[in-house]
Amino acid sequence: MLQGFLLILPFFFSPYFSFLTLKLFILLSFALIQPALTKDIYAIADAFTDDKANGGHWIYTEPVRAIEAIGNVGTGLYNRFVGVREMFVIGAETRQAFFQRYNYNCPGYGTIEPDSPLLVSEGTHSSLVTSDHSFVSFYADVFGLIPLTNSKRSGYQNPSTRQILILSEGQEFYLSAFSSPKTNVGLFQVYSPLYSTPDKRDYSQPGSSGLSLFTYKVDDIASFHQRVSQSAETNISPILTNEFGEPSFGLIAPDGTYWVIVGLI
């Protein structure tokens, strides 16, 4: 059985990047941003505003109200908005999305420890960008993930999406979302822009000091290795012991994403 997925982000910005750099990396490398739940999105915004005012090098968007899978717009004092507010924060050594839920809850999806200095949770979901959305079925058929949203078209026409992703007029994308079969935490999203973007996948693999590295953990790595060997992926390595003493192997998915598969010790 499969367990979940983990996104590792070893890429660093120069501390003197511009707002244009932020837009470029959001549009081309949205996989680099990993969201976390917070109890107070405006406290997060204030914290980064104060730090920037005192010499911190940050670029961030203001909190934006949005309706995701759950919600409604609200019509008055007693029929309240149900949804989230979210914002992006980009720094020299991190890029992070924060969101706060309003008037609904999702138990287990984001756990905020009381002693967290900024009252934020672990990363709740991860995303990657592919150029061809026809390959997304690989993550259900081979990885065993559960499809939630299949090739939804979104983008500039959605005001909250346009603002949070800083999209230009007419820019749209396909979106598919998957969940783990064993937990409601760990949403995995695949975006495919419907406009021209440079291909950065060569920078997103081991040994490249690149943009990202995607790791997927499984219970039975030998069975999973056999399953992917019989599928459409390429360049499968043998199972070896990694630096943490875990059995692991690498593969390139049909969409060109390099994955490291990790088994139980």
HELIX and SHEET records of a PDB file:
HELIX    1   1 PHE A   19  LEU A   28  1                                  10    
HELIX    2   2 PHE A   30  LEU A   32  5                                   3    
HELIX    3   3 ILE A   41  ALA A   53  1                                  13    
HELIX    4   4 HIS A  133  PHE A  135  5                                   3    
HELIX    5   5 PHE A  138  ASP A  141  1                                   4    
HELIX    6   6 PRO A  159  LEU A  165  1                                   7    
HELIX    7   7 ARG A  201  TYR A  203  5                                   3    
HELIX    8   8 ILE A  221  SER A  229  1                                   9    
SHEET    1   A 5 LEU A   2  ILE A   8  0                                        
SHEET    2   A 5 LEU A 213  VAL A 218 -1                                        
SHEET    3   A 5 TYR A 258  GLY A 263  1                                        
SHEET    4   A 5 PRO A 247  ILE A 252 -1                                        
SHEET    5   A 5 LEU A 240  THR A 241 -1                                        
SHEET    1   B 5 TRP A  58  TYR A  60  0                                        
SHEET    2   B 5 GLY A  83  GLY A  91 -1                                        
SHEET    3   B 5 ARG A  95  TYR A 102 -1                                        
SHEET    4   B 5 GLN A  34  THR A  38  1                                        
SHEET    5   B 5 VAL A 120  GLY A 123 -1                                        
SHEET    1   C 3 TRP A  58  TYR A  60  0                                        
SHEET    2   C 3 GLY A  83  GLY A  91 -1                                        
SHEET    3   C 3 VAL A  64  ALA A  66 -1                                        
SHEET    1   D 4 HIS A 125  VAL A 129  0                                        
SHEET    2   D 4 LEU A 187  PRO A 193  1                                        
SHEET    3   D 4 GLU A 172  SER A 179 -1                                        
SHEET    4   D 4 ILE A 146  GLY A 155 -1                                        
END                                                                             
